């Protein structure tokens, strides 16, 4: 195995809040393997700007999804319109794509916030002198087909947009290169990245 001596990897508490205990166990073991390979794990939380990535991503995606997909279908010469594609989608996908886009004012606010997120994560990498930021991509392990991915933590229901999207939203908001690596399996045999 290659040595990771001198490689600094950031771990921010924010990405572990409300993580399923099985996901936590698998990710902790993966971090131990990185440490054993010589990496230095740097524990420092991210700024509030960085923590705001999920609502920013959802708003921007909601504003851009129809025009982006339509342009892609046309540019690729598929002969399929957005409406035709939507008619073939499952109910959950269709519901998300048919929802009303945000107002221009909300969209503009989120674009400004995205710039703050980008600056915040760049500052985090520089301040902590890290080469990578490690965290579980989702808060829960894989769910059975048909399960919406919502979970209850401390009496509060976390919707699937949170359990499946909160941690990965940062990448699209901050133009952050991302790679999900297999970290291990839960005791039920489900994969964790």
SEZARO-524607 format. One line per 5 residues: number of its first residue (from 1); their letters; for each residue x, y, z of N, C-alpha, C. Coordinates in steps of 0.05 Angstrom, whole numbers, plus 32768, in hexadecimal, padded with zeros to 4 digits. Example, Ala and Ser with C-alpha at 12.3 -4.5 7.8 and 13.67 -1.06 7.14 Angstrom:
REM residues 2
1 = as = 8108 7F8E 809C 80F6 7FA6 809C 8108 7FBE 809C; 8101 7FD3 808E 8111 7FEB 808F 8102 8001 809D $
REM end
This chain:
REM residues 193
1 = xxxxx = 8011 7FE8 8000 8000 8000 8000 8011 8019 8000; 8008 802E 7FF2 8017 8047 7FF1 8015 8056 800B; 802A 8064 8012 802A 8074 802A 801C 808F 8025; 800C 8097 8038 7FFF 80B1 8037 800D 80C5 804A; 8026 80BF 8050 8035 80D0 8062 8036 80ED 8057 $
6 = xxxxx = 802F 8100 8068 802F 811C 8061 8015 8125 8054; 8002 8114 804E 7FE9 811B 8043 7FD6 8123 805A; 7FCB 813B 8058 7FB9 8145 806C 7F9C 8143 8062; 7F8B 8136 8071 7F6F 8132 8069 7F5D 813F 807D; 7F4C 8151 8075 7F3A 815F 8087 7F21 814E 808D $
11 = xxxxx = 7F18 8150 80A5 7EFF 8144 80AE 7EF0 8159 80BE; 7ED9 8161 80B4 7EC9 8176 80C0 7EB0 816A 80CE; 7EAC 8172 80E7 7E95 8167 80F6 7E7A 816A 80E8; 7E76 8180 80DA 7E5D 8185 80CD 7E53 816D 80BC; 7E66 8161 80AE 7E5E 814B 809B 7E57 8131 80AA $
16 = xxxxx = 7E5A 8131 80C4 7E54 8119 80D4 7E3C 811C 80E6; 7E30 8134 80E7 7E18 8139 80F6 7E01 8129 80EA; 7DF4 811A 80FB 7DDD 8109 80F3 7DE4 80F1 80E1; 7DFE 80EA 80E0 7E06 80D3 80D0 7DFD 80BA 80DF; 7DF2 80A7 80D0 7DEA 808D 80DB 7E02 8080 80E9 $
21 = xxxxx = 7DFD 8072 80FF 7E13 8066 810F 7E23 8052 80FF; 7E16 8043 80ED 7E24 8030 80DC 7E36 803E 80C8; 7E2D 8054 80BC 7E3D 8063 80AA 7E54 806F 80B9; 7E4F 8079 80D1 7E65 8085 80E1 7E7A 8070 80E7; 7E72 8058 80EF 7E85 8043 80F5 7E97 803C 80DD $
26 = xxxxx = 7E8B 803A 80C5 7E9A 8033 80AD 7EAD 804A 80A6; 7EA3 8063 80A7 7EB4 8079 80A0 7ECB 807D 80B4; 7EC6 8079 80CE 7EDB 807A 80E2 7EF1 8065 80DC; 7EE9 804D 80D5 7EFC 8038 80CE 7F0C 8040 80B6; 7F00 804C 80A2 7F0E 8055 808A 7F22 806B 8091 $
31 = xxxxx = 7F1A 807E 80A3 7F2D 8093 80AB 7F44 8087 80BB; 7F3F 8072 80CB 7F55 8064 80D9 7F68 8058 80C5; 7F5E 804C 80AF 7F6F 8040 809B 7F80 8056 808D; 7F74 806D 8088 7F84 8083 807D 7F9A 808C 8090; 7F93 808E 80A9 7FA7 8096 80BD 7FBD 8081 80BF $
36 = xxxxx = 7FB5 8067 80BF 7FC9 8051 80BF 7FDB 8052 80A7; 7FD1 805C 8091 7FE2 805E 8078 7FF3 8077 8078; 7FF2 8087 808E 8004 809E 8090 7FF7 80B9 808E; 7FDD 80BA 8086 7FD0 80D4 8084 7FCC 80E1 809F; 7FCC 80FB 809F 7FC6 810A 80B7 7FA9 8114 80B4 $
41 = xxxxx = 7F98 810C 80C8 7F7C 8114 80C7 7F7A 812F 80D7; 7F70 8143 80CA 7F6D 815E 80D5 7F4F 8162 80DB; 7F49 8163 80F5 7F2D 8168 80FD 7F28 8185 8102; 7F18 8191 80F1 7F11 81AD 80F3 7EF7 81B1 80E4; 7EE4 81BF 80F0 7ECA 81C2 80E3 7ECC 81D8 80CE $
46 = xxxxx = 7EB8 81D7 80BB 7EB7 81EA 80A6 7EA6 8202 80AF; 7EA8 8218 80A0 7E99 8230 80A6 7E7B 822D 80A1; 7E6B 8240 80AC 7E4F 8240 80A7 7E48 8243 8089; 7E58 8252 807B 7E54 8255 805E 7E55 823A 8050; 7E69 822A 8057 7E6C 820F 804B 7E54 81FE 8053 $
51 = xxxxx = 7E4B 8200 806B 7E34 81F0 8075 7E1A 81F6 8067; 7E19 820D 8059 7E00 8215 804B 7DFD 8209 802F; 7E0E 81F7 8028 7E0E 81ED 800C 7DF4 81DF 8003; 7DE7 81D0 8014 7DCF 81C1 800B 7DB9 81D4 8001; 7DAF 81E7 8010 7D9A 81F8 8005 7DA3 8208 7FED $
56 = xxxxx = 7DBC 820F 7FEC 7DC7 821D 7FD4 7DC5 820B 7FBC; 7DCF 81F2 7FBF 7DCE 81DF 7FA8 7DB2 81D9 7F9F; 7DA0 81D5 7FB2 7D84 81CF 7FAB 7D77 81E6 7F9C; 7D7C 81FF 7FA5 7D71 8216 7F97 7D7C 821A 7F7B; 7D97 8218 7F79 7DA3 821B 7F5F 7D9B 8205 7F4C $
61 = xxxxx = 7D9B 81EC 7F56 7D92 81D6 7F45 7D75 81DA 7F3C; 7D64 81E2 7F4F 7D48 81E7 7F48 7D44 81FC 7F32; 7D56 8210 7F32 7D54 8226 7F1E 7D5F 821D 7F03; 7D73 820C 7F03 7D81 8206 7EEB 7D7B 81EB 7EDE; 7D6E 81D9 7EEC 7D6B 81BE 7EE3 7D5C 81BB 7EC8 $
66 = xxxxx = 7D46 81C8 7EC5 7D36 81C6 7EAD 7D46 81D0 7E94; 7D52 81E8 7E97 7D60 81F3 7E80 7D7A 81E3 7E7A; 7D87 81DA 7E8F 7DA0 81CA 7E8B 7D9B 81B0 7E7D; 7D86 81A2 7E87 7D80 8188 7E7A 7D76 818C 7E5E; 7D65 81A0 7E5A 7D5B 81A6 7E3F 7D72 81AC 7E2B $
71 = xxxxx = 7D85 81BC 7E34 7D9C 81C3 7E24 7DAD 81AB 7E1E; 7DB1 819A 7E32 7DC1 8182 7E2E 7DB3 816F 7E19; 7D99 816B 7E1C 7D8B 815A 7E09 7D8D 8164 7DED; 7D8A 817F 7DEA 7D8C 818B 7DCF 7DA8 8189 7DC4; 7DBC 8190 7DD5 7DD8 8190 7DCC 7DE2 8175 7DC4 $
76 = xxxxx = 7DD7 8160 7DD1 7DDF 8145 7DCA 7DCF 8139 7DB4; 7DBC 8148 7DA9 7DAC 813F 7D93 7D9B 8126 7D9A; 7D91 8125 7DB2 7D82 810D 7DBA 7D66 810B 7DAD; 7D5B 8122 7DA5 7D40 8121 7D9A 7D2B 811E 7DB0; 7D33 8120 7DC9 7D21 811D 7DE0 7D20 8139 7DED $
81 = xxxxx = 7D07 8141 7DF3 7D04 815B 7E01 7D04 8155 7E1F; 7D06 816B 7E2E 7D06 8169 7E4B 7CEB 815C 7E54; 7CD5 8164 7E48 7CBB 815A 7E4F 7CB9 813C 7E49; 7CC4 8133 7E33 7CC4 8116 7E2C 7CD5 8107 7E41; 7CEB 8112 7E48 7CFC 8105 7E5C 7CEE 8103 7E77 $
86 = xxxxx = 7CE1 8119 7E7E 7CD3 811A 7E97 7CBC 8105 7E98; 7CAF 8101 7E82 7C99 80EE 7E80 7CA2 80D2 7E86; 7CBC 80CC 7E81 7CC7 80B2 7E86 7CD3 80AE 7EA2; 7CD5 80C4 7EB1 7CE1 80C3 7ECB 7CCE 80B6 7EE0; 7CDA 80AC 7EF5 7CCA 80A1 7F0B 7CBD 80B8 7F1A $
91 = xxxxx = 7CAB 80B1 7F2C 7C9C 80C5 7F3A 7CAD 80D8 7F4B; 7CC1 80CE 7F59 7CD2 80DF 7F6A 7CE2 80F2 7F5A; 7CED 80E9 7F43 7CFD 80FB 7F32 7CEA 810F 7F25; 7CD3 8106 7F1C 7CC0 8118 7F0F 7CB7 812E 7F22; 7CB2 8127 7F3B 7CA9 813A 7F4F 7CBE 8150 7F52 $
96 = xxxxx = 7CD7 8148 7F54 7CED 815C 7F57 7CF0 816E 7F3F; 7CED 8163 7F27 7CF1 8172 7F0F 7CD9 8183 7F08; 7CC2 817C 7F12 7CAA 818C 7F0B 7CA5 81A2 7F1F; 7CB5 81A3 7F35 7CB0 81B8 7F49 7CB6 81D3 7F3E; 7CA9 81E7 7F4A 7CAD 8203 7F41 7CC9 820C 7F47 $
101 = xxxxx = 7CD6 8218 7F33 7CF2 8222 7F38 7CF1 8239 7F4C; 7D08 823E 7F59 7D09 8255 7F6C 7D07 826F 7F5D; 7D01 8284 7F6C 7D00 829F 7F60 7D1C 82A8 7F57; 7D1D 82BB 7F45 7D37 82C6 7F3C 7D46 82D1 7F54; 7D38 82DE 7F66 7D44 82EB 7F7D 7D52 82D5 7F8F $
106 = xxxxx = 7D43 82BF 7F94 7D4F 82A9 7FA4 7D67 829C 7F95; 7D64 8299 7F7B 7D7A 828D 7F6B 7D93 829F 7F6D; 7D8F 82B9 7F6A 7DA6 82CC 7F6B 7DB3 82CB 7F87; 7DA3 82CA 7F9C 7DAE 82C8 7FB7 7DBF 82AF 7FBB; 7DB5 8299 7FB0 7DC4 827F 7FB2 7DDD 827F 7FA2 $
111 = xxxxx = 7DDD 828D 7F8B 7DF6 828F 7F7B 7E0B 829F 7F8B; 7E02 82B4 7F99 7E15 82C4 7FAA 7E1F 82B2 7FC1; 7E0D 82A2 7FCD 7E15 8291 7FE3 7E28 827C 7FD9; 7E24 8272 7FC1 7E36 825E 7FB5 7E53 8269 7FB4; 7E56 8282 7FAD 7E71 828E 7FAC 7E7D 828E 7FC8 $
116 = xxxxx = 7E6D 8293 7FDC 7E77 8293 7FF8 7E7F 8277 8000; 7E70 8263 7FF7 7E76 8247 7FFD 7E91 8240 7FF1; 7E95 8247 7FD7 7EAE 8242 7FC9 7EC5 824E 7FD8; 7EC3 8268 7FDF 7ED8 8275 7FEE 7EDD 8267 8009; 7EC7 825F 8016 7EC9 8252 8031 7ED8 8238 802F $
121 = xxxxx = 7ED2 8227 801B 7EE0 820D 801A 7EFD 8211 8011; 7F02 8224 7FFF 7F1E 8229 7FF8 7F2E 8232 8010; 7F22 8244 8020 7F2F 824D 8038 7F34 8236 804C; 7F21 8224 804E 7F23 820D 8060 7F3B 81FC 8057; 7F3C 81F6 803D 7F53 81E5 8033 7F6E 81F3 8039 $
126 = xxxxx = 7F6F 820D 8034 7F88 821C 8038 7F8F 821D 8055; 7F7C 8224 8066 7F81 8228 8082 7F8A 820E 8090; 7F7D 81F8 8088 7F83 81DE 8094 7F9A 81D0 8085; 7FA2 81DB 806E 7FB8 81CF 805E 7FB2 81B2 8058; 7F99 81AD 804E 7F91 8192 8048 7F91 818D 802A $
131 = xxxxx = 7F94 8173 8023 7F93 816B 8007 7F77 8161 7FFF; 7F68 8159 8014 7F4D 814D 800F 7F3C 8151 8028; 7F22 8150 8023 7F0E 8151 8039 7EFF 8137 8038; 7EFF 8127 804E 7EF3 810D 804F 7ED9 810E 805F; 7EC4 8103 8054 7EAA 8101 8061 7E99 80ED 8053 $
136 = xxxxx = 7E84 80E2 8061 7E72 80D0 8053 7E61 80E0 8040; 7E5D 80D6 8028 7E4D 80E5 8014 7E2F 80E6 801C; 7E25 80D2 802B 7E0A 80D2 8034 7E09 80CD 8052; 7DF3 80D6 805E 7DF1 80D3 807B 7DE7 80B7 8083; 7DDD 80A8 8070 7DD2 808D 8075 7DDE 807A 8060 $
141 = xxxxx = 7DDC 8060 8067 7DE4 804B 8054 7DCF 8049 803E; 7DD5 803A 802A 7DC2 8036 8014 7DA7 802D 801F; 7D92 8037 8013 7D77 8031 801B 7D6A 801E 8007; 7D57 800E 8010 7D48 7FFD 7FFD 7D3A 800D 7FE7; 7D38 8002 7FD0 7D29 8010 7FBA 7D0D 8015 7FC4 $
146 = xxxxx = 7D04 802D 7FC0 7CE9 8035 7FC9 7CEA 8044 7FE3; 7CFF 8041 7FF3 7D02 8051 800B 7D0C 806C 8004; 7D00 8081 800F 7D07 809C 8006 7D21 80A7 8013; 7D2C 8098 8026 7D45 80A1 8032 7D42 80B4 8049; 7D29 80BA 8051 7D25 80CC 8068 7D2A 80BC 8082 $
151 = xxxxx = 7D35 80C9 8096 7D3A 80BC 80B0 7D33 80CF 80C6; 7D2E 80C4 80DD 7D28 80D5 80F5 7D40 80D4 8108; 7D49 80EC 810F 7D5F 80EF 8122 7D56 8102 8138; 7D58 80FA 8151 7D51 810B 8168 7D35 8117 8164; 7D22 8107 815A 7D07 8110 8157 7D01 8121 813E $
156 = xxxxx = 7D16 8126 812E 7D13 8137 8116 7D17 8126 80FD; 7D04 8128 80EA 7D07 811A 80D1 7D1A 8128 80BE; 7D2E 811A 80B5 7D41 8125 80A1 7D38 811B 8086; 7D31 812C 8074 7D28 8123 8059 7D3F 8118 8049; 7D39 8109 8034 7D4E 80FD 8023 7D60 8112 8017 $
161 = xxxxx = 7D56 812A 8012 7D68 813F 8008 7D7F 8144 801B; 7D79 8141 8035 7D8E 8145 8049 7D9F 812B 804C; 7D92 8114 804F 7DA1 80FC 8054 7DB3 80F4 803C; 7DA9 80FA 8024 7DB7 80F2 800C 7DC6 8109 7FFF; 7DBF 8122 8005 7DCA 8138 7FF7 7DDB 814C 8007 $
166 = xxxxx = 7DD8 814D 8021 7DE5 8162 8030 7E04 8162 802C; 7E10 814B 802F 7E2D 814A 802E 7E38 814E 8012; 7E2A 8144 7FFE 7E35 8147 7FE2 7E2E 8161 7FD5; 7E1D 8171 7FE2 7E16 818B 7FD6 7E2E 819E 7FD4; 7E41 819B 7FE6 7E58 81AC 7FE6 7E67 81AB 7FCC $
171 = xxxxx = 7E6A 8193 7FC1 7E79 8190 7FA8 7E6F 81A1 7F92; 7E54 81A0 7F8D 7E4A 81AF 7F77 7E4A 81CD 7F7D; 7E46 81D4 7F96 7E45 81F1 7F9D 7E61 81FE 7F9B; 7E76 81EF 7FA2 7E90 81FA 7FA4 7EA3 81F1 7F8D; 7E97 81E5 7F79 7EA7 81DA 7F63 7EBE 81C9 7F6E $
176 = xxxxx = 7EB8 81B9 7F81 7ECC 81A9 7F8F 7ECD 818D 7F82; 7EE4 8185 7F79 7EE7 816A 7F6E 7EE0 8156 7F84; 7ED1 8142 7F7C 7EC8 812E 7F90 7ECD 8112 7F85; 7ED2 8100 7F98 7ED6 80E4 7F92 7ECB 80D4 7FA9; 7EB8 80C3 7FA4 7EAD 80B1 7FB9 7EBC 8097 7FB7 $
181 = xxxxx = 7ECA 8090 7FCD 7ED9 8077 7FCE 7ECA 8064 7FE0; 7ECB 804A 7FDA 7EBE 8037 7FEC 7ECD 8036 8007; 7EBE 803A 801C 7ECA 803A 8037 7EC6 8020 8045; 7EB1 8011 803E 7EAC 7FF8 804B 7E8E 7FF1 804A; 7E86 7FDE 805A 7E6B 7FD5 805A 7E5F 7FD7 8076 $
186 = xxxxx = 7E45 7FDD 8077 7E37 7FDD 8091 7E34 7FC0 809A; 7E2C 7FBC 80B2 7E28 7FA0 80BC 7E12 7F91 80AC; 7E01 7FA1 809E 7DEC 7F95 808D 7DF7 7F90 8071; 7E11 7F96 806C 7E1D 7F91 8052 7E18 7FA7 803E; 7E0F 7FBF 8047 7E0A 7FD5 8034 7E23 7FE6 8031 $
191 = xxx = 7E29 7FEF 8019 7E42 7FFE 8014 7E40 801B 8020; 7E57 8024 8029 7E5A 803F 8032 7E72 804B 8024; 7E6F 8064 801A 7E84 8072 800C 7E93 8085 801F $
REM end
